[in-house]
Amino acid sequence: MSFVDKSYRDRNYNSPNPLRRYAHRSRFKKSIESIKIKDGISVMDFAAGDGLFLNQLEGTNSNLRLVGFEPYMESIRENTIHIEKDWTQVIELSKKYNLFDYVTCFEVLEHFSPQNQYEALRKMHSIVKDTGRVIISVPIEKGFPALVKNLIRKLNLPHSNHIFTSSNILKSFLGRNLLELRNDPGYISPMGFYFTDLETEIKKLFTIELKSYSPIGGPTYQTNSQVFYELIKKV
């Protein structure tokens, strides 16, 4: 897979766009709140980026055992969290901790084909305790939220106009299949990613204990930008 943009934090968490900044900061707040924090618990963040989430989590309790896995970014900003690039090292740490209490994965799976989504979920399943939880968030990329996001992308990403065409934007709004975009084995655009399709892959390995929307919440995805899942592994 090709590497993700190293300026992710600046483009999202510190975005000059107040709505984008609010959505992502709300996502981080909700991510922290999804962890029942107590001394000694272990957390592994899958595709941890530059470690922002784990550093914020460490700020709530210095007695947590925190591990990041980040094979996609070329470089990672300095932080206090050890971030592994080799999955075999994560497996070794999971043995050391008798598996992880929590495995998290935020805003990542939308960039994978269904096959790679399943592979990532399988890895998470293998390292979380039977009594643990997997916490996932993905963006909402259909309906009204997708229409807004994709029109902004079309304006701001002229080099990707072959993806953000008027036809594809309409199909995304309607939730129509865009298989030609979703089956690439590499790191792909979120265009055509639908969280409802991801649930099919999730349910092969996990039970969905809780599903919620962010940043506004409520019963509908149409007024939100992300969906969160709390998962229990099937054994």
C-alpha positions, 0 to 999 in steps of 0.5 A: 500500500502507498503511504498516507499523507503525513499532514493528516493531523493538520488537515483534519484535527487542526483544519482551518475549516471550523466544521471539519475541525469540530467533526474531527475533534469531536471524534477524538473526544468520543474515541477517548470516552469509548475506553473505560480507563483504569490502571494497567489496561492495554490498548492497541491502536491500529494504523495509529498515525502520528500517535495523537489518539494514544498521546491524548489517552495517555494524558488521562492516565499514565499507567496505561499500556499503549501500543500503536501499529502504523505501517502506512505513514512514511514518518511519525511525529515524535511522541511518548508512545511506542509505535510499531511498523511490524505486525509481528512485534504487535503479536509479541506484545499481545502475548506479553499482555495476555492479549489487549483489553482494547483494540482501536481503529479510527478513520482507516478502513474506508481506505481499504478494499473489502478484502483488506478490510476483512484482513485488518479486522482478522488481525484485530480479532487475533489480538483482543481478549475475549472480554475486550472490545474493538472500537472502530470509527469510519466516515459516513460516505453516503447520503447528505454527508457524502454530498457535502464532503465530496463537493468540497473534495472536488474543489480542494483536490483537483488532481483527483477530479477523475474520482470526484466526478459529478456521476460518482458524487451522485452515486455516492449520495444515493449509496450506489455501488462504485466497485471500480473504486473500491476493489483496488488493493492499495490505499484508496479514496473513501469515495464509494465506501459505505459503512453498511457494507463494512458491517457485513465484514464486521459481522463475520468476526464480531458482534456489534455491541453498540453503534452510534453517530458523531458528532451530533449523534441521534438516530440518523446518519444523515446529520453526522459525519462518522459512525462508531462501533463497539465490537465483541469478538466471536469465539 
